[in-house]
Amino acid sequence: MKFILLLLLLAQPAGKAELRQKIADLKLKAFEMQMQIELLEKQLHDVEEAEANLPPPTIQAKPPVKTRCSGHNKNGARCSRNAEAGSRFCWQHKPRR
């Protein structure tokens, strides 16, 4: 225990002037850090405000998938046209009702 106290006494600055200088240095560092904190808080506030003013993202509908007509022409080959939306057939091969 005496050894630890001796180390603490040896590690301490020798005089009042050194202690005052250390205190002044630490106060300056604390002031600089506080200024940095305030600057970062302002930047964060500006970013959050800008994000709040952005229009909401729009969800775009996917374009309909083009599928080939399931009909066949006179010679038996598959129709080469695209099917109408919501149907398996083109305008020509659409079943009549």
ZAVEXGU-648270 format. One record per atom (N, C-alpha, C): residue in three letters; x, y, z. Coordinates in Angstrom, 2 decimals, always signed. Layout:
% residues N
{rec 'Ala'; {X; Y; Z}},
...
//
This chain:
% residues 97
{rec 'Met'; {+0.83; -1.19; +0.00}},
{rec 'Met'; {+0.00; +0.00; +0.00}},
{rec 'Met'; {+0.88; +1.26; +0.00}},
{rec 'Lys'; {+1.94; +1.24; +0.77}},
{rec 'Lys'; {+2.85; +2.38; +0.82}},
{rec 'Lys'; {+3.49; +2.61; -0.55}},
{rec 'Phe'; {+3.75; +1.50; -1.26}},
{rec 'Phe'; {+4.36; +1.59; -2.57}},
{rec 'Phe'; {+3.44; +2.33; -3.55}},
{rec 'Ile'; {+2.14; +2.03; -3.50}},
{rec 'Ile'; {+1.18; +2.68; -4.39}},
{rec 'Ile'; {+1.08; +4.17; -4.08}},
{rec 'Leu'; {+1.06; +4.52; -2.78}},
{rec 'Leu'; {+1.02; +5.93; -2.41}},
{rec 'Leu'; {+2.27; +6.67; -2.88}},
{rec 'Leu'; {+3.40; +6.01; -2.76}},
{rec 'Leu'; {+4.66; +6.61; -3.20}},
{rec 'Leu'; {+4.63; +6.86; -4.71}},
{rec 'Leu'; {+4.09; +5.87; -5.48}},
{rec 'Leu'; {+3.98; +6.05; -6.93}},
{rec 'Leu'; {+3.06; +7.21; -7.29}},
{rec 'Leu'; {+1.96; +7.32; -6.56}},
{rec 'Leu'; {+1.02; +8.41; -6.81}},
{rec 'Leu'; {+1.67; +9.77; -6.53}},
{rec 'Leu'; {+2.43; +9.85; -5.46}},
{rec 'Leu'; {+3.11; +11.10; -5.12}},
{rec 'Leu'; {+4.16; +11.47; -6.17}},
{rec 'Leu'; {+4.85; +10.46; -6.68}},
{rec 'Leu'; {+5.89; +10.72; -7.67}},
{rec 'Leu'; {+5.28; +11.10; -9.02}},
{rec 'Ala'; {+4.11; +10.56; -9.33}},
{rec 'Ala'; {+3.47; +10.82; -10.61}},
{rec 'Ala'; {+2.81; +12.20; -10.65}},
{rec 'Gln'; {+2.58; +12.80; -9.52}},
{rec 'Gln'; {+1.92; +14.11; -9.47}},
{rec 'Gln'; {+2.88; +15.22; -9.85}},
{rec 'Pro'; {+2.34; +16.29; -10.46}},
{rec 'Pro'; {+3.20; +17.42; -10.82}},
{rec 'Pro'; {+3.82; +18.05; -9.56}},
{rec 'Ala'; {+4.92; +18.71; -9.74}},
{rec 'Ala'; {+5.68; +19.23; -8.60}},
{rec 'Ala'; {+5.04; +20.45; -7.95}},
{rec 'Gly'; {+4.37; +21.33; -8.75}},
{rec 'Gly'; {+3.93; +22.56; -8.12}},
{rec 'Gly'; {+2.56; +23.04; -8.56}},
{rec 'Lys'; {+2.15; +24.13; -7.93}},
{rec 'Lys'; {+0.85; +24.73; -8.21}},
{rec 'Lys'; {+0.76; +25.23; -9.64}},
{rec 'Ala'; {+1.84; +25.78; -10.14}},
{rec 'Ala'; {+1.84; +26.35; -11.49}},
{rec 'Ala'; {+1.55; +25.26; -12.53}},
{rec 'Glu'; {+2.14; +24.10; -12.33}},
{rec 'Glu'; {+1.91; +22.99; -13.27}},
{rec 'Glu'; {+0.46; +22.52; -13.18}},
{rec 'Leu'; {-0.07; +22.46; -11.96}},
{rec 'Leu'; {-1.47; +22.07; -11.79}},
{rec 'Leu'; {-2.40; +23.07; -12.45}},
{rec 'Arg'; {-2.12; +24.34; -12.27}},
{rec 'Arg'; {-2.95; +25.37; -12.90}},
{rec 'Arg'; {-2.88; +25.28; -14.42}},
{rec 'Gln'; {-1.69; +25.02; -14.93}},
{rec 'Gln'; {-1.53; +24.89; -16.38}},
{rec 'Gln'; {-2.30; +23.69; -16.90}},
{rec 'Lys'; {-2.25; +22.56; -16.18}},
{rec 'Lys'; {-3.01; +21.37; -16.59}},
{rec 'Lys'; {-4.50; +21.65; -16.58}},
{rec 'Ile'; {-4.96; +22.35; -15.56}},
{rec 'Ile'; {-6.38; +22.71; -15.46}},
{rec 'Ile'; {-6.78; +23.59; -16.63}},
{rec 'Ala'; {-5.96; +24.57; -16.94}},
{rec 'Ala'; {-6.26; +25.48; -18.05}},
{rec 'Ala'; {-6.29; +24.71; -19.38}},
{rec 'Asp'; {-5.34; +23.81; -19.57}},
{rec 'Asp'; {-5.32; +23.00; -20.79}},
{rec 'Asp'; {-6.57; +22.14; -20.91}},
{rec 'Leu'; {-6.97; +21.53; -19.81}},
{rec 'Leu'; {-8.16; +20.68; -19.84}},
{rec 'Leu'; {-9.43; +21.50; -20.08}},
{rec 'Lys'; {-9.50; +22.69; -19.50}},
{rec 'Lys'; {-10.66; +23.56; -19.74}},
{rec 'Lys'; {-10.73; +23.96; -21.21}},
{rec 'Leu'; {-9.57; +24.24; -21.82}},
{rec 'Leu'; {-9.54; +24.59; -23.23}},
{rec 'Leu'; {-10.01; +23.41; -24.08}},
{rec 'Lys'; {-9.52; +22.20; -23.78}},
{rec 'Lys'; {-9.95; +21.02; -24.51}},
{rec 'Lys'; {-11.45; +20.79; -24.34}},
{rec 'Ala'; {-11.96; +20.99; -23.12}},
{rec 'Ala'; {-13.38; +20.81; -22.86}},
{rec 'Ala'; {-14.20; +21.81; -23.67}},
{rec 'Phe'; {-13.73; +23.05; -23.76}},
{rec 'Phe'; {-14.42; +24.07; -24.52}},
{rec 'Phe'; {-14.45; +23.70; -26.02}},
{rec 'Glu'; {-13.29; +23.27; -26.54}},
{rec 'Glu'; {-13.22; +22.88; -27.95}},
{rec 'Glu'; {-14.15; +21.70; -28.24}},
{rec 'Met'; {-14.19; +20.75; -27.33}},
{rec 'Met'; {-15.06; +19.59; -27.51}},
{rec 'Met'; {-16.53; +20.01; -27.48}},
{rec 'Gln'; {-16.87; +20.92; -26.59}},
{rec 'Gln'; {-18.25; +21.40; -26.51}},
{rec 'Gln'; {-18.65; +22.11; -27.80}},
{rec 'Met'; {-17.73; +22.87; -28.38}},
{rec 'Met'; {-18.02; +23.54; -29.64}},
{rec 'Met'; {-18.23; +22.52; -30.76}},
{rec 'Gln'; {-17.42; +21.47; -30.78}},
{rec 'Gln'; {-17.58; +20.41; -31.78}},
{rec 'Gln'; {-18.92; +19.71; -31.60}},
{rec 'Ile'; {-19.31; +19.45; -30.36}},
{rec 'Ile'; {-20.59; +18.80; -30.09}},
{rec 'Ile'; {-21.73; +19.67; -30.60}},
{rec 'Glu'; {-21.69; +20.96; -30.33}},
{rec 'Glu'; {-22.75; +21.86; -30.78}},
{rec 'Glu'; {-22.82; +21.92; -32.30}},
{rec 'Leu'; {-21.66; +21.93; -32.96}},
{rec 'Leu'; {-21.63; +21.95; -34.43}},
{rec 'Leu'; {-22.23; +20.67; -34.99}},
{rec 'Leu'; {-21.87; +19.52; -34.43}},
{rec 'Leu'; {-22.40; +18.25; -34.90}},
{rec 'Leu'; {-23.90; +18.14; -34.63}},
{rec 'Glu'; {-24.35; +18.65; -33.50}},
{rec 'Glu'; {-25.79; +18.62; -33.21}},
{rec 'Glu'; {-26.55; +19.49; -34.22}},
{rec 'Lys'; {-25.98; +20.63; -34.59}},
{rec 'Lys'; {-26.63; +21.49; -35.59}},
{rec 'Lys'; {-26.67; +20.79; -36.94}},
{rec 'Gln'; {-25.57; +20.14; -37.33}},
{rec 'Gln'; {-25.55; +19.41; -38.59}},
{rec 'Gln'; {-26.58; +18.29; -38.59}},
{rec 'Leu'; {-26.68; +17.57; -37.48}},
{rec 'Leu'; {-27.66; +16.50; -37.37}},
{rec 'Leu'; {-29.07; +17.05; -37.49}},
{rec 'His'; {-29.33; +18.16; -36.83}},
{rec 'His'; {-30.65; +18.78; -36.91}},
{rec 'His'; {-30.98; +19.18; -38.35}},
{rec 'Asp'; {-29.99; +19.75; -39.06}},
{rec 'Asp'; {-30.21; +20.16; -40.44}},
{rec 'Asp'; {-30.51; +18.96; -41.33}},
{rec 'Val'; {-29.80; +17.86; -41.12}},
{rec 'Val'; {-30.03; +16.65; -41.92}},
{rec 'Val'; {-31.42; +16.09; -41.63}},
{rec 'Glu'; {-31.79; +16.02; -40.35}},
{rec 'Glu'; {-33.12; +15.50; -40.00}},
{rec 'Glu'; {-34.23; +16.37; -40.57}},
{rec 'Glu'; {-34.01; +17.69; -40.56}},
{rec 'Glu'; {-35.01; +18.62; -41.10}},
{rec 'Glu'; {-35.14; +18.44; -42.61}},
{rec 'Ala'; {-34.00; +18.25; -43.29}},
{rec 'Ala'; {-34.02; +18.04; -44.73}},
{rec 'Ala'; {-34.72; +16.73; -45.07}},
{rec 'Glu'; {-34.47; +15.68; -44.29}},
{rec 'Glu'; {-35.13; +14.39; -44.53}},
{rec 'Glu'; {-36.63; +14.51; -44.32}},
{rec 'Ala'; {-37.04; +15.29; -43.32}},
{rec 'Ala'; {-38.47; +15.44; -43.04}},
{rec 'Ala'; {-39.18; +16.18; -44.17}},
{rec 'Asn'; {-38.46; +17.03; -44.89}},
{rec 'Asn'; {-39.07; +17.81; -45.97}},
{rec 'Asn'; {-39.07; +17.09; -47.32}},
{rec 'Leu'; {-38.44; +15.92; -47.39}},
{rec 'Leu'; {-38.44; +15.17; -48.64}},
{rec 'Leu'; {-39.83; +14.60; -48.90}},
{rec 'Pro'; {-40.22; +14.54; -50.16}},
{rec 'Pro'; {-41.52; +13.93; -50.46}},
{rec 'Pro'; {-41.44; +12.43; -50.17}},
{rec 'Pro'; {-42.55; +11.83; -49.80}},
{rec 'Pro'; {-42.53; +10.40; -49.52}},
{rec 'Pro'; {-42.17; +9.61; -50.78}},
{rec 'Pro'; {-41.46; +8.52; -50.62}},
{rec 'Pro'; {-41.09; +7.75; -51.80}},
{rec 'Pro'; {-42.33; +7.19; -52.48}},
{rec 'Thr'; {-42.32; +7.22; -53.79}},
{rec 'Thr'; {-43.46; +6.71; -54.53}},
{rec 'Thr'; {-43.20; +5.26; -54.92}},
{rec 'Ile'; {-44.21; +4.48; -54.81}},
{rec 'Ile'; {-44.11; +3.08; -55.19}},
{rec 'Ile'; {-44.60; +2.98; -56.63}},
{rec 'Gln'; {-43.72; +2.60; -57.49}},
{rec 'Gln'; {-44.06; +2.52; -58.89}},
{rec 'Gln'; {-44.57; +1.11; -59.20}},
{rec 'Ala'; {-45.67; +1.07; -59.91}},
{rec 'Ala'; {-46.23; -0.22; -60.30}},
{rec 'Ala'; {-45.32; -0.84; -61.35}},
{rec 'Lys'; {-45.16; -2.13; -61.25}},
{rec 'Lys'; {-44.34; -2.82; -62.23}},
{rec 'Lys'; {-45.09; -2.86; -63.55}},
{rec 'Pro'; {-44.38; -2.69; -64.63}},
{rec 'Pro'; {-45.06; -2.77; -65.92}},
{rec 'Pro'; {-45.57; -4.20; -66.13}},
{rec 'Pro'; {-46.70; -4.33; -66.80}},
{rec 'Pro'; {-47.23; -5.67; -67.00}},
{rec 'Pro'; {-46.24; -6.53; -67.80}},
{rec 'Val'; {-46.18; -7.79; -67.44}},
{rec 'Val'; {-45.29; -8.70; -68.13}},
{rec 'Val'; {-45.93; -9.08; -69.46}},
{rec 'Lys'; {-45.16; -8.97; -70.51}},
{rec 'Lys'; {-45.68; -9.31; -71.84}},
{rec 'Lys'; {-45.54; -10.82; -72.02}},
{rec 'Thr'; {-46.68; -11.44; -72.33}},
{rec 'Thr'; {-46.66; -12.87; -72.60}},
{rec 'Thr'; {-47.09; -13.11; -74.04}},
{rec 'Arg'; {-46.60; -14.16; -74.57}},
{rec 'Arg'; {-46.90; -14.49; -75.96}},
{rec 'Arg'; {-48.30; -15.11; -76.04}},
{rec 'Cys'; {-48.98; -14.81; -77.10}},
{rec 'Cys'; {-50.33; -15.33; -77.33}},
{rec 'Cys'; {-50.29; -16.87; -77.37}},
{rec 'Ser'; {-51.29; -17.50; -76.75}},
{rec 'Ser'; {-51.36; -18.96; -76.73}},
{rec 'Ser'; {-52.08; -19.53; -77.95}},
{rec 'Gly'; {-52.55; -18.67; -78.85}},
{rec 'Gly'; {-53.28; -19.13; -80.03}},
{rec 'Gly'; {-52.35; -19.65; -81.12}},
{rec 'His'; {-52.96; -20.32; -82.10}},
{rec 'His'; {-52.21; -20.87; -83.24}},
{rec 'His'; {-52.83; -20.34; -84.52}},
{rec 'Asn'; {-52.00; -20.16; -85.53}},
{rec 'Asn'; {-52.52; -19.66; -86.79}},
{rec 'Asn'; {-52.99; -20.82; -87.68}},
{rec 'Lys'; {-53.37; -20.53; -88.90}},
{rec 'Lys'; {-53.98; -21.54; -89.78}},
{rec 'Lys'; {-53.06; -22.71; -90.08}},
{rec 'Asn'; {-51.76; -22.45; -90.18}},
{rec 'Asn'; {-50.86; -23.55; -90.50}},
{rec 'Asn'; {-50.37; -24.31; -89.26}},
{rec 'Gly'; {-50.92; -23.96; -88.09}},
{rec 'Gly'; {-50.62; -24.69; -86.86}},
{rec 'Gly'; {-49.47; -24.11; -86.04}},
{rec 'Ala'; {-48.80; -23.07; -86.54}},
{rec 'Ala'; {-47.69; -22.46; -85.80}},
{rec 'Ala'; {-48.25; -21.56; -84.69}},
{rec 'Arg'; {-47.49; -21.42; -83.68}},
{rec 'Arg'; {-47.91; -20.58; -82.55}},
{rec 'Arg'; {-47.94; -19.13; -82.98}},
{rec 'Cys'; {-48.94; -18.38; -82.51}},
{rec 'Cys'; {-49.07; -16.96; -82.83}},
{rec 'Cys'; {-47.87; -16.20; -82.28}},
{rec 'Ser'; {-47.38; -15.24; -83.02}},
{rec 'Ser'; {-46.18; -14.50; -82.61}},
{rec 'Ser'; {-46.52; -13.19; -81.90}},
{rec 'Arg'; {-47.81; -12.86; -81.77}},
{rec 'Arg'; {-48.20; -11.60; -81.11}},
{rec 'Arg'; {-48.14; -11.74; -79.59}},
{rec 'Asn'; {-48.13; -10.56; -78.94}},
{rec 'Asn'; {-48.23; -10.55; -77.47}},
{rec 'Asn'; {-49.68; -10.69; -77.07}},
{rec 'Ala'; {-49.90; -11.36; -75.94}},
{rec 'Ala'; {-51.26; -11.50; -75.42}},
{rec 'Ala'; {-51.71; -10.17; -74.84}},
{rec 'Glu'; {-53.03; -9.95; -74.82}},
{rec 'Glu'; {-53.58; -8.74; -74.22}},
{rec 'Glu'; {-53.42; -8.81; -72.71}},
{rec 'Ala'; {-53.40; -7.65; -72.06}},
{rec 'Ala'; {-53.24; -7.61; -70.61}},
{rec 'Ala'; {-54.37; -8.39; -69.95}},
{rec 'Gly'; {-54.01; -9.29; -69.03}},
{rec 'Gly'; {-54.99; -10.07; -68.30}},
{rec 'Gly'; {-55.56; -11.24; -69.08}},
{rec 'Ser'; {-55.02; -11.53; -70.25}},
{rec 'Ser'; {-55.51; -12.62; -71.09}},
{rec 'Ser'; {-54.34; -13.46; -71.57}},
{rec 'Arg'; {-54.64; -14.65; -72.03}},
{rec 'Arg'; {-53.61; -15.51; -72.60}},
{rec 'Arg'; {-53.53; -15.35; -74.11}},
{rec 'Phe'; {-54.46; -14.57; -74.69}},
{rec 'Phe'; {-54.57; -14.48; -76.14}},
{rec 'Phe'; {-54.47; -13.04; -76.64}},
{rec 'Cys'; {-54.08; -12.91; -77.90}},
{rec 'Cys'; {-54.06; -11.59; -78.55}},
{rec 'Cys'; {-55.47; -11.23; -78.99}},
{rec 'Trp'; {-55.63; -10.07; -79.62}},
{rec 'Trp'; {-56.97; -9.63; -80.04}},
{rec 'Trp'; {-57.60; -10.59; -81.04}},
{rec 'Gln'; {-56.79; -11.21; -81.86}},
{rec 'Gln'; {-57.35; -12.07; -82.90}},
{rec 'Gln'; {-57.76; -13.45; -82.36}},
{rec 'His'; {-57.02; -13.97; -81.40}},
{rec 'His'; {-57.29; -15.32; -80.91}},
{rec 'His'; {-58.11; -15.34; -79.62}},
{rec 'Lys'; {-58.50; -14.17; -79.16}},
{rec 'Lys'; {-59.29; -14.09; -77.92}},
{rec 'Lys'; {-60.61; -14.84; -78.15}},
{rec 'Pro'; {-60.96; -15.75; -77.21}},
{rec 'Pro'; {-62.24; -16.48; -77.38}},
{rec 'Pro'; {-63.43; -15.53; -77.41}},
{rec 'Arg'; {-64.36; -15.81; -78.26}},
{rec 'Arg'; {-65.56; -14.98; -78.37}},
{rec 'Arg'; {-66.58; -15.45; -77.36}},
{rec 'Arg'; {-67.33; -14.53; -76.83}},
{rec 'Arg'; {-68.34; -14.88; -75.82}},
{rec 'Arg'; {-69.71; -14.76; -76.36}},
//
